[in-house]
Amino acid sequence: MKKVFVNGYGTIGSRIAKFIKDDSDIDVIGIGKHSPDEKVQHAINDGFSVYVPEDKNDNFKDYNISGSIESILDNCDLVIDASPGGKGFLNKKNIYESRDIKAIFQGGETIFNSNRVADVLFNSRVNYAEAFDKKYVMQGSCNVTGMGRILNPLREKYADKLTRIDVTLVRRWADLEQTDKQIDDTIEMTENPHHGTDVKAFFGKDIPIFVRAIKVPTRQMHLHIMDIRFNENAPTSDEIHELFKNEYGIAILWRAKGTKDIRDFAESTKFNFKDTNMLHIHANMTTSIGDTIQLMYSDDQTGLVIPENYMLLQAMLFQRDYKDALKRTEKLFNMDEKKKLLEEHFSKKD
Ligand SMILES: NC(=O)c1ccc[n+]([C@@H]2O[C@H](COP(=O)([O-])OP(=O)(O)OC[C@H]3O[C@@H](n4cnc5c(N)ncnc54)[C@H](OP(=O)(O)O)[C@@H]3O)[C@@H](O)[C@H]2O)c1
């Protein structure tokens, strides 16, 4: 059995830990907390051993802490770092490297410049096997993961016909659980968004993709608006929907008025954390005009990368065959059932 430690128990870390603990080949030996708040007790109540930084131990006297992060890492096969963006790099330098353990980093880190955490940016649909013999790998952010999942099938089918892809990322301001984070009444522009460069990390620098990003005052998912240009007449909308029909982790919806409808449905159907863990193509918005396909899909910001982290962990720890890894991911996440329910609920009206 492989020993896995999840360092950071926020939006992403808590979800990862709660899902992967059900894999009988993995022992989640603990989670790392850095602030002595009520979430420490939540984690303990959830059945996890909680570890804290050695130099902060005294702050956690009110809780039943199992030990220091530094000591538990001495006895660990892989750490999933789910710390706030930029902290993963510091953790790598300060506590992972010297212990010679494998580590997965999240999308708030970078694989460029002197702060890079890894050489590989992972997307299970694009470069699954590349993670097999790597010590450090970064999981793409939710937006980067979403774009990879949409672009790879397009690239496979229309490789020599795609001439240009323009993407506008409409990003959520905060997550549902971040109730202390104020949402400002403004539309914020993002200069030099990292997402295009990140996508090129796995598709190659020559892919003709141009990404713009804005942030809007909502907690209810991201929306990607994509214009895909061809060197001839574009495929029909039906052909595009057919292409994604059997793609894992993509649902095709016709009657969702907005992203909140999808989360509300996820909540009513008791999906874990109100997450769908997938992308939702808003099929009623797809148009084929001349050489261009206009496509819109929403991206479950909190859920999308959780099954991806599990795919990555399986590649790094067990070098599992892709199909086997997907089968095991399905067992933990029930994505096919979620997709079926979503597609039925938001089906096309006759
Ligand atoms: N939120 C999303 O929708 C989303 C989606 C995709 C990717 N990501 C990426 O996932 C990563 C985590 O984001 P998040 O939204 O989960 O953040 P978050 O909710 O703020 O949680 C961060 C967690 O990291 C802990 N932490 C603080 N300092 C740490 C350190 N030095 N080392 C280890 N852990 C530390 C925090 O502990 P305390 O609470 O105890 O201080 C907290 O539990 C980021 O790289 C982010 O870009 C986020």
PDBQT file of the ligand as one rigid body, heavy atoms in Angstrom, charges set to zero:
ROOT
HETATM    1  N1  LIG A 401     -10.166  26.726  -5.724  1.00  0.00    +0.000 N 
HETATM    2  C1  LIG A 401     -10.205  26.295  -6.938  1.00  0.00    +0.000 C 
HETATM    3  O1  LIG A 401     -11.244  26.331  -7.578  1.00  0.00    +0.000 OA
HETATM    4  C2  LIG A 401      -8.975  25.736  -7.597  1.00  0.00    +0.000 A 
HETATM    5  C3  LIG A 401      -9.135  25.012  -8.780  1.00  0.00    +0.000 A 
HETATM    6  C4  LIG A 401      -8.017  24.445  -9.385  1.00  0.00    +0.000 A 
HETATM    7  C5  LIG A 401      -6.771  24.610  -8.827  1.00  0.00    +0.000 A 
HETATM    8  N2  LIG A 401      -6.635  25.340  -7.677  1.00  0.00    +0.000 N 
HETATM    9  C6  LIG A 401      -5.278  25.463  -7.128  1.00  0.00    +0.000 C 
HETATM   10  O2  LIG A 401      -5.181  24.593  -5.985  1.00  0.00    +0.000 OA
HETATM   11  C7  LIG A 401      -4.290  25.162  -5.021  1.00  0.00    +0.000 C 
HETATM   12  C8  LIG A 401      -5.025  25.289  -3.691  1.00  0.00    +0.000 C 
HETATM   13  O3  LIG A 401      -6.122  26.156  -3.862  1.00  0.00    +0.000 OA
HETATM   14  P1  LIG A 401      -7.364  26.143  -2.867  1.00  0.00    +0.000 P 
HETATM   15  O4  LIG A 401      -8.441  26.886  -3.566  1.00  0.00    +0.000 OA
HETATM   16  O5  LIG A 401      -7.633  24.792  -2.344  1.00  0.00    +0.000 OA
HETATM   17  O6  LIG A 401      -6.798  27.064  -1.702  1.00  0.00    +0.000 OA
HETATM   18  P2  LIG A 401      -7.402  27.236  -0.232  1.00  0.00    +0.000 P 
HETATM   19  O7  LIG A 401      -8.827  26.850  -0.193  1.00  0.00    +0.000 OA
HETATM   20  O8  LIG A 401      -7.007  28.593   0.207  1.00  0.00    +0.000 OA
HETATM   21  O9  LIG A 401      -6.603  26.160   0.626  1.00  0.00    +0.000 OA
HETATM   22  C9  LIG A 401      -5.230  26.218   0.794  1.00  0.00    +0.000 C 
HETATM   23  C10 LIG A 401      -4.829  25.286   1.920  1.00  0.00    +0.000 C 
HETATM   24  O10 LIG A 401      -3.410  25.292   2.028  1.00  0.00    +0.000 OA
HETATM   25  C11 LIG A 401      -3.055  25.436   3.383  1.00  0.00    +0.000 C 
HETATM   26  N3  LIG A 401      -1.752  26.100   3.468  1.00  0.00    +0.000 N 
HETATM   27  C12 LIG A 401      -1.422  27.371   3.796  1.00  0.00    +0.000 A 
HETATM   28  N4  LIG A 401      -0.088  27.555   3.729  1.00  0.00    +0.000 NA
HETATM   29  C13 LIG A 401       0.439  26.360   3.372  1.00  0.00    +0.000 A 
HETATM   30  C14 LIG A 401       1.737  25.894   3.145  1.00  0.00    +0.000 A 
HETATM   31  N5  LIG A 401       2.794  26.687   3.271  1.00  0.00    +0.000 N 
HETATM   32  N6  LIG A 401       1.899  24.600   2.784  1.00  0.00    +0.000 NA
HETATM   33  C15 LIG A 401       0.861  23.764   2.666  1.00  0.00    +0.000 A 
HETATM   34  N7  LIG A 401      -0.418  24.152   2.841  1.00  0.00    +0.000 NA
HETATM   35  C16 LIG A 401      -0.616  25.435   3.207  1.00  0.00    +0.000 A 
HETATM   36  C17 LIG A 401      -4.155  26.237   4.003  1.00  0.00    +0.000 C 
HETATM   37  O11 LIG A 401      -4.123  25.872   5.353  1.00  0.00    +0.000 OA
HETATM   38  P3  LIG A 401      -4.823  26.701   6.512  1.00  0.00    +0.000 P 
HETATM   39  O12 LIG A 401      -6.242  26.879   6.097  1.00  0.00    +0.000 OA
HETATM   40  O13 LIG A 401      -4.681  25.790   7.640  1.00  0.00    +0.000 OA
HETATM   41  O14 LIG A 401      -4.059  27.980   6.598  1.00  0.00    +0.000 OA
HETATM   42  C18 LIG A 401      -5.377  25.687   3.266  1.00  0.00    +0.000 C 
HETATM   43  O15 LIG A 401      -5.855  24.522   3.894  1.00  0.00    +0.000 OA
HETATM   44  C19 LIG A 401      -3.801  26.481  -5.634  1.00  0.00    +0.000 C 
HETATM   45  O16 LIG A 401      -2.626  26.236  -6.354  1.00  0.00    +0.000 OA
HETATM   46  C20 LIG A 401      -4.920  26.844  -6.597  1.00  0.00    +0.000 C 
HETATM   47  O17 LIG A 401      -4.493  27.677  -7.649  1.00  0.00    +0.000 OA
HETATM   48  C21 LIG A 401      -7.703  25.887  -7.049  1.00  0.00    +0.000 A 
ENDROOT
TORSDOF 0
